[in-house]
């Protein structure tokens, strides 16, 4: 077997019997061995072999470069002493291959090099047999994914704006105009479903504004009844009511020189809307029990998960107050309308939980990603974060698989269409374009307009990526 000879250094290690082999045959084997060793040491992937006791018997040049260990340091040592991967103890790939006879192809794992630095690698395993077909050990190849991971980080950085991640075209358009909105100092209304990241946008507006050195104060208006909300916002003077023993500063005063973020503004009463309208119009307010007005030196940003314009038409929200808070409106699309962001956000949360929980989860399996890509996400990004946290609890390490995801994801109320999961840049581009085409009912003209490119450019990309357009689709 050629692989036996590739993974050894000398004729003794290979098992060539030079005493019983004709000289010409022995010379031929040694020449072949030298050629195979040259080839093995010239490839960029690390290669090592183990015997049936899982002791390392061969270590190529790339393995030395990737791990930082020399061949002399590792030969004869148990592989788990060298490769401190996140699967060594519980699900050793080599052990699985030797016991089942089934190879493993491109499994992402995390190991550590000689210096102790975390190292993402992709491993493949196979059986090692002698000339008679007897199993004598296993061979593992591993590819350094550091470059890929750095490219991923660069890719993520391109689509990160003030801690907001997205590559959705609507979100990218928002990223472009946020600095101008922040600089204006105008009152902003942020609309979006629960869990879409409205407070992140409010933080971004504050950080990009001239008030960035001032405080950012967030208030959930929907969580407080009117009387308590008024006291919390405006503050009160001693004696204003029975329990008011001393003066208390309200959120408006606390946010002086900065930004006051009023979340769930659609849940406040009409009476409270009138009181806040005065703050917005006159930039003054009265603490409870005060006889003099105080200046409201704050920028107000509001947010809601409701459509306030519809509530205004129904008479359930004051029109004058709506126009005062709706000087500039930002509408955040739900996650189901930006499915191209799911892999990006999932990777972000995986990295975040790796740091928090001191784990080395390398990513999601294609099947697990496929489940996420077909979920509606009524809880949006917050739900995705909770799903990843659940998976971290259930997964022993390595990679997140479907069985590690919450059970409700396995019982989708609708058929799950087949969705391709991007594993290369080309597939990622194809996924992005397919999502845009679907949003526009496969109309290439409308899709090109949405993406801001020429229709002929889109057509060339469709051809290059091999995307199939339904016959009934409009041009």
C-alpha positions as CSV (number, residue, x, y, z in Angstrom):
1,X,0.0,0.0,0.0
2,X,1.5,3.4,-1.0
3,X,0.1,5.2,2.0
4,X,2.1,3.0,4.3
5,X,5.3,4.0,2.6
6,X,4.3,7.7,2.4
7,X,3.9,7.8,6.2
8,X,7.3,6.4,7.2
9,X,10.9,7.5,7.1
10,X,13.1,4.4,6.8
11,X,12.8,0.9,5.2
12,X,12.6,-0.5,8.7
13,X,9.7,1.7,9.6
14,X,8.0,0.9,6.4
15,X,8.3,-2.7,7.0
16,X,10.4,-3.5,4.0
17,X,12.2,-6.7,4.6
18,X,15.6,-6.0,3.0
19,X,16.9,-9.4,4.0
20,X,14.4,-11.3,1.9
21,X,13.8,-8.8,-0.8
22,X,15.8,-9.0,-4.0
23,X,18.4,-6.1,-4.3
24,X,16.8,-4.7,-7.4
25,X,13.3,-4.8,-5.7
26,X,14.7,-3.3,-2.5
27,X,16.3,-0.5,-4.4
28,X,13.1,0.2,-6.3
29,X,11.1,0.4,-3.0
30,X,13.6,2.8,-1.5
31,X,13.6,5.1,-4.5
32,X,9.8,5.1,-4.5
33,X,9.8,5.8,-0.8
34,X,12.1,8.7,-1.2
35,X,9.9,10.2,-4.0
36,X,6.8,9.8,-1.9
37,X,8.4,11.4,1.1
38,X,9.5,14.3,-1.0
39,X,5.9,14.7,-2.2
40,X,4.5,14.5,1.3
41,X,6.9,17.0,2.6
42,X,6.2,19.5,-0.2
43,X,2.4,19.8,0.3
44,X,0.9,22.6,2.4
45,X,-1.3,20.3,4.5
46,X,0.0,18.7,7.6
47,X,0.2,14.9,7.6
48,X,0.9,12.5,10.4
49,X,0.3,8.9,11.1
50,X,-0.3,6.8,14.2
51,X,0.0,3.2,15.1
52,X,-2.7,1.2,16.8
53,X,-1.6,2.7,20.2
54,X,-2.2,6.2,18.7
55,X,1.5,7.0,18.9
56,X,2.8,9.2,16.2
57,X,4.9,7.4,13.6
58,X,5.3,10.1,10.9
59,X,5.1,14.0,10.9
60,X,5.7,15.9,7.7
61,X,7.2,19.3,7.2
62,X,3.9,21.1,7.0
63,X,2.8,19.5,10.3
64,X,6.0,20.9,11.8
65,X,5.3,24.4,10.4
66,X,1.6,24.5,11.4
67,X,2.0,23.1,15.0
68,X,5.5,24.5,15.8
69,X,6.7,21.0,16.9
70,X,9.7,19.3,15.3
71,X,9.5,15.7,14.0
72,X,11.9,14.6,16.7
73,X,9.7,16.1,19.5
74,X,6.6,14.1,18.4
75,X,7.6,10.7,17.0
76,X,6.6,8.0,19.5
77,X,4.3,10.3,21.5
78,X,0.5,9.8,21.9
79,X,-1.1,12.2,19.4
80,X,-3.4,13.7,22.0
81,X,-0.3,15.0,23.8
82,X,0.5,17.0,20.8
83,X,-2.9,17.9,19.3
84,X,-4.9,19.4,22.1
85,X,-8.1,19.6,20.0
86,X,-11.6,20.1,21.3
87,X,-12.5,16.6,20.2
88,X,-9.5,14.6,21.4
89,X,-11.1,13.2,24.6
90,X,-14.7,12.6,23.6
91,X,-14.8,12.1,19.9
92,X,-11.3,11.4,18.5
93,X,-11.6,11.4,14.7
94,X,-8.7,9.0,14.3
95,X,-10.0,6.6,16.9
96,X,-13.4,6.7,15.2
97,X,-11.9,5.9,11.8
98,X,-9.8,3.0,13.1
99,X,-12.7,1.5,15.0
100,X,-15.3,1.9,12.2
101,X,-13.2,1.9,9.1
102,X,-15.0,5.0,7.9
103,X,-12.9,8.1,6.9
104,X,-13.6,11.6,8.0
105,X,-13.5,14.4,5.5
106,X,-12.8,18.0,6.3
107,X,-14.1,18.2,9.8
108,X,-13.4,21.6,11.4
109,X,-11.8,21.4,14.8
110,X,-9.7,23.7,17.0
111,X,-6.3,22.7,18.2
112,X,-3.4,24.6,19.8
113,X,0.2,25.0,18.6
114,X,3.3,24.6,20.6
115,X,3.0,28.2,21.9
116,X,-0.5,27.5,23.1
117,X,-2.2,29.7,20.5
118,X,-5.7,28.6,19.3
119,X,-5.5,27.2,15.8
120,X,-8.5,26.4,13.6
121,X,-7.9,23.4,11.3
122,X,-9.8,21.2,9.0
123,X,-9.0,17.5,9.4
124,X,-9.4,14.3,7.3
125,X,-8.7,10.8,8.4
126,X,-8.1,7.4,6.8
127,X,-7.0,3.9,7.7
128,X,-3.3,2.9,7.4
129,X,-2.8,-0.6,6.0
130,X,0.2,-2.7,5.2
131,X,0.8,-4.6,1.9
132,X,-1.5,-7.4,3.1
133,X,-4.4,-5.1,3.9
134,X,-4.0,-5.4,7.6
135,X,-4.8,-2.2,9.6
136,X,-1.7,-0.9,11.3
137,X,-2.8,2.5,12.3
138,X,-4.3,5.7,10.9
139,X,-3.3,8.8,8.9
140,X,-4.6,12.3,9.4
141,X,-4.2,15.3,7.3
142,X,-5.0,18.8,8.6
143,X,-5.2,22.1,6.9
144,X,-4.5,25.4,8.7
145,X,-7.7,27.5,8.5
146,X,-6.1,30.6,10.1
147,X,-6.0,32.4,6.7
148,X,-9.6,31.5,6.1
149,X,-10.6,32.7,9.5
150,X,-8.7,36.0,9.0
151,X,-10.5,36.4,5.7
152,X,-13.8,35.7,7.5
153,X,-12.9,38.4,10.0
154,X,-12.1,40.8,7.3
155,X,-15.3,40.0,5.5
156,X,-17.2,40.5,8.8
157,X,-15.5,43.8,9.3
158,X,-16.7,45.0,5.9
159,X,-20.2,44.5,7.1
160,X,-19.9,45.8,10.6
161,X,-21.1,49.3,11.5
162,X,-21.0,50.4,15.2
163,X,-21.4,46.8,16.4
164,X,-24.2,46.1,13.9
165,X,-23.6,43.2,11.5
166,X,-25.3,42.9,8.1
167,X,-24.7,42.5,4.5
168,X,-28.3,43.0,3.5
169,X,-28.7,45.8,1.0
170,X,-31.4,47.6,3.0
171,X,-29.2,47.5,6.1
172,X,-26.2,48.7,4.2
173,X,-28.2,51.6,2.9
174,X,-29.0,52.5,6.6
175,X,-25.3,52.3,7.4
176,X,-24.6,54.9,4.8
177,X,-27.1,57.5,6.1
178,X,-26.7,56.9,9.9
179,X,-23.7,59.3,10.2
180,X,-25.7,62.1,8.7
181,X,-28.7,61.4,10.9
182,X,-26.5,61.2,14.0
183,X,-24.9,64.5,13.1
184,X,-28.2,66.3,12.6
185,X,-29.3,66.1,16.2
186,X,-32.9,65.6,15.1
187,X,-35.4,63.4,16.9
188,X,-35.4,59.9,15.5
189,X,-38.1,57.2,15.4
190,X,-36.8,53.6,15.0
191,X,-39.3,51.0,13.9
192,X,-38.7,47.3,14.0
193,X,-40.0,44.1,15.4
194,X,-38.8,42.9,18.8
195,X,-35.3,41.6,18.7
196,X,-34.1,43.4,15.6
197,X,-31.6,45.5,17.4
198,X,-33.3,48.9,17.8
199,X,-31.2,49.8,20.8
200,X,-28.0,49.0,18.9
201,X,-29.1,51.6,16.3
202,X,-29.9,54.1,19.0
203,X,-26.4,53.5,20.5
204,X,-24.9,54.0,17.0
205,X,-26.7,57.3,16.6
206,X,-25.4,58.5,20.0
207,X,-21.8,57.3,19.3
208,X,-21.7,59.1,16.0
209,X,-23.3,62.3,17.2
210,X,-21.7,65.5,18.8
211,X,-23.2,64.2,22.1
212,X,-21.1,61.1,22.2
213,X,-19.2,62.3,25.3
214,X,-22.5,62.7,27.1
215,X,-24.5,59.8,28.7
216,X,-26.7,57.4,26.9
217,X,-29.8,56.6,29.0
218,X,-32.3,53.9,27.8
219,X,-35.8,53.6,29.2
220,X,-38.3,50.9,28.5
221,X,-41.6,52.8,28.5
222,X,-43.8,49.8,28.1
223,X,-42.5,48.3,31.4
224,X,-43.7,51.2,33.5
225,X,-47.2,52.5,34.4
226,X,-47.9,56.2,33.7
227,X,-47.4,57.5,37.2
228,X,-44.1,55.7,37.7
229,X,-42.9,56.6,34.2
230,X,-43.6,60.3,34.8
231,X,-41.6,60.2,38.0
232,X,-38.8,58.3,36.5
233,X,-38.5,60.6,33.4
234,X,-39.1,64.0,35.0
235,X,-37.9,63.3,38.6
236,X,-39.5,64.9,41.6
237,X,-39.1,67.3,44.5
238,X,-39.2,66.3,48.2
239,X,-42.9,66.3,49.3
240,X,-44.3,65.9,45.8
241,X,-46.1,62.7,47.1
242,X,-46.2,60.6,50.3
243,X,-42.9,58.7,49.8
244,X,-41.0,61.6,48.2
245,X,-38.6,62.1,51.2
246,X,-36.0,63.9,49.1
247,X,-35.4,65.3,45.6
248,X,-34.8,62.7,42.9
249,X,-33.3,63.4,39.5
250,X,-35.2,61.9,36.5
251,X,-33.9,60.3,33.4
252,X,-34.1,63.5,31.4
253,X,-31.7,65.2,33.9
254,X,-29.5,62.1,34.0
255,X,-29.1,62.2,30.2
256,X,-28.2,65.9,30.2
257,X,-25.7,66.6,27.4
258,X,-26.4,63.1,25.9
259,X,-29.1,60.9,24.5
260,X,-32.4,59.7,26.0
261,X,-33.6,56.5,24.3
262,X,-37.3,55.8,24.8
263,X,-38.1,52.3,23.8
264,X,-41.6,50.9,23.2
265,X,-42.9,54.5,22.8
266,X,-46.0,53.1,21.2
267,X,-47.2,51.7,24.5
268,X,-47.4,55.0,26.4
269,X,-50.8,56.7,27.2
270,X,-52.2,59.7,25.4
271,X,-51.7,61.8,28.6
272,X,-48.0,60.9,28.7
273,X,-47.7,61.7,25.0
274,X,-48.9,65.2,25.8
275,X,-46.2,65.7,28.5
276,X,-43.4,64.4,26.3
277,X,-44.7,66.6,23.5
278,X,-43.9,69.6,25.6
279,X,-40.4,68.4,26.2
280,X,-39.9,68.0,22.4
281,X,-41.5,71.4,21.5
282,X,-40.2,73.6,24.2
283,X,-37.1,71.7,25.5
284,X,-38.3,72.2,29.0
285,X,-40.0,70.0,31.6
286,X,-41.4,70.2,35.2
287,X,-40.2,67.7,37.8
288,X,-43.2,66.5,39.9
289,X,-43.8,69.1,42.7
290,X,-41.5,71.7,41.0
291,X,-42.7,75.3,40.5
292,X,-40.1,76.1,37.8
293,X,-39.4,74.5,34.5
294,X,-36.0,73.0,33.9
295,X,-34.1,72.7,30.6
296,X,-34.2,69.4,28.7
297,X,-30.7,69.3,27.2
298,X,-31.1,65.9,25.6
299,X,-31.5,64.4,22.2
300,X,-34.5,62.0,22.2
301,X,-34.5,58.8,20.2
302,X,-37.7,56.7,20.3
303,X,-38.3,53.1,19.2
304,X,-41.3,50.9,18.7
305,X,-42.3,47.5,17.4
306,X,-45.6,48.9,16.3
307,X,-46.6,50.7,13.1
308,X,-47.4,54.1,14.6
309,X,-48.8,55.6,11.4
310,X,-51.5,52.9,11.4
311,X,-52.2,53.6,15.1
312,X,-52.6,57.4,14.3
313,X,-55.1,56.6,11.5
314,X,-57.0,54.4,14.0
315,X,-57.0,57.2,16.6
316,X,-55.0,55.2,19.1
317,X,-51.9,57.5,18.9
318,X,-51.7,61.3,19.0
319,X,-51.0,62.7,15.6
320,X,-49.1,65.8,16.9
321,X,-46.9,63.7,19.1
322,X,-46.2,61.2,16.2
323,X,-45.0,64.0,13.9
324,X,-42.7,65.4,16.6
325,X,-40.9,62.0,17.2
326,X,-41.0,61.1,13.5
327,X,-38.6,63.8,12.2
328,X,-36.4,61.0,10.8
329,X,-37.6,57.4,10.7
330,X,-35.4,54.3,10.5
331,X,-37.1,51.0,9.7
332,X,-35.1,47.9,10.6
333,X,-36.1,44.9,8.4
334,X,-36.8,41.6,10.3
335,X,-34.3,38.8,10.1
336,X,-36.6,36.7,7.8
337,X,-36.2,39.5,5.2
338,X,-32.4,39.4,5.4
339,X,-31.6,35.7,5.5
340,X,-28.2,36.4,4.0
341,X,-27.3,37.8,7.5
342,X,-28.0,34.5,9.3
343,X,-24.6,32.9,8.7
344,X,-22.8,36.1,9.5
345,X,-24.7,36.6,12.8
346,X,-24.4,33.0,13.7
347,X,-20.6,33.1,13.3
348,X,-20.6,36.3,15.4
349,X,-22.5,34.7,18.3
350,X,-20.4,31.5,18.1
351,X,-17.3,33.6,18.6
352,X,-18.9,35.6,21.4
353,X,-19.9,32.4,23.3
354,X,-16.6,30.8,22.7
355,X,-15.0,33.6,24.6
356,X,-17.7,33.7,27.3
357,X,-17.8,29.9,27.9
358,X,-14.2,29.1,27.1
359,X,-15.2,26.6,24.4
360,X,-13.9,26.0,20.9
361,X,-17.0,25.5,18.8
362,X,-15.8,25.9,15.2
363,X,-19.2,26.5,13.5
364,X,-22.4,25.0,12.3
365,X,-22.7,21.9,10.2
366,X,-24.4,22.3,6.8
367,X,-27.6,20.6,8.1
368,X,-27.8,22.8,11.2
369,X,-27.3,25.9,9.1
370,X,-29.9,24.7,6.7
371,X,-32.4,24.5,9.5
372,X,-31.6,28.1,10.6
373,X,-31.8,29.4,7.1
374,X,-35.4,28.0,6.8
375,X,-36.7,29.3,10.1
376,X,-38.9,32.4,10.2
377,X,-37.3,33.9,13.3
378,X,-40.3,35.7,14.9
379,X,-37.9,36.7,17.7
380,X,-35.3,38.0,15.1
381,X,-31.7,38.4,16.1
382,X,-32.4,37.9,19.8
383,X,-33.9,34.5,19.0
384,X,-30.9,33.5,16.9
385,X,-28.6,34.5,19.8
386,X,-30.7,32.3,22.2
387,X,-30.5,29.4,19.7
388,X,-26.7,29.6,19.5
389,X,-26.5,29.8,23.3
390,X,-28.7,26.7,23.6
391,X,-26.5,24.9,21.1
392,X,-23.4,25.8,23.2
393,X,-25.0,24.1,26.2
394,X,-25.9,20.9,24.2
395,X,-22.8,20.6,22.1
396,X,-19.7,18.9,23.6
397,X,-17.5,20.8,21.3
398,X,-16.3,20.7,17.7
399,X,-19.3,21.7,15.5
400,X,-22.9,22.5,16.1
401,X,-25.2,19.8,14.6
402,X,-29.0,19.7,14.2
403,X,-29.4,17.7,17.4
404,X,-27.8,20.5,19.4
405,X,-30.5,23.0,18.3
406,X,-33.7,23.7,20.2
407,X,-36.3,21.0,19.6
408,X,-38.9,23.4,18.2
409,X,-36.7,24.0,15.2
410,X,-37.1,20.4,14.2
411,X,-40.9,20.7,14.1
412,X,-41.3,23.5,11.6
413,X,-45.0,24.2,10.9
414,X,-44.3,24.5,7.2
415,X,-42.3,22.5,4.6
416,X,-38.6,23.3,4.7
417,X,-37.4,24.1,1.2
418,X,-33.9,23.1,0.2
419,X,-31.5,26.0,0.8
420,X,-27.9,26.0,-0.3
421,X,-25.5,26.9,2.5
422,X,-22.5,28.9,1.4
423,X,-19.1,27.3,2.1
424,X,-17.1,29.2,-0.5
425,X,-17.0,32.9,-1.6
426,X,-18.7,31.9,-4.9
427,X,-21.5,30.1,-3.1
428,X,-21.9,33.0,-0.7
429,X,-22.3,35.4,-3.7
430,X,-24.8,33.0,-5.3
431,X,-26.8,32.8,-2.1
432,X,-26.9,36.6,-1.9
433,X,-28.1,37.0,-5.5
434,X,-30.7,34.2,-5.2
435,X,-32.1,35.9,-2.0
436,X,-32.4,39.2,-3.9
437,X,-34.0,37.5,-6.9
438,X,-36.6,35.7,-4.7
439,X,-37.5,39.1,-3.0
440,X,-38.2,40.5,-6.5
441,X,-40.2,37.4,-7.8
442,X,-37.1,36.5,-9.9
443,X,-37.3,39.7,-11.9
444,X,-33.8,40.5,-13.0
445,X,-34.6,44.1,-13.8
446,X,-36.0,44.7,-10.4
447,X,-33.2,42.8,-8.7
448,X,-30.6,44.8,-10.5
449,X,-32.3,48.0,-9.4
450,X,-32.4,46.8,-5.8
451,X,-28.7,45.8,-5.8
452,X,-27.7,49.1,-7.6
453,X,-26.0,47.4,-10.5
454,X,-26.6,47.3,-14.3
455,X,-28.9,44.5,-15.5
456,X,-26.3,43.2,-17.8
457,X,-23.8,42.9,-14.9
458,X,-26.4,40.9,-13.0
459,X,-27.0,38.7,-16.0
460,X,-23.3,37.9,-16.3
461,X,-23.1,37.1,-12.6
462,X,-26.1,34.8,-12.9
463,X,-24.4,33.0,-15.8
464,X,-21.0,32.8,-14.1
465,X,-22.6,31.4,-10.8
466,X,-24.8,28.9,-12.7
467,X,-28.0,30.2,-11.1
468,X,-31.2,28.8,-12.7
469,X,-34.0,31.2,-13.3
470,X,-37.6,29.9,-13.4
471,X,-39.0,29.9,-16.9
472,X,-42.1,31.9,-15.9
473,X,-39.9,34.6,-14.3
474,X,-40.1,38.2,-15.6
475,X,-37.1,39.8,-17.1
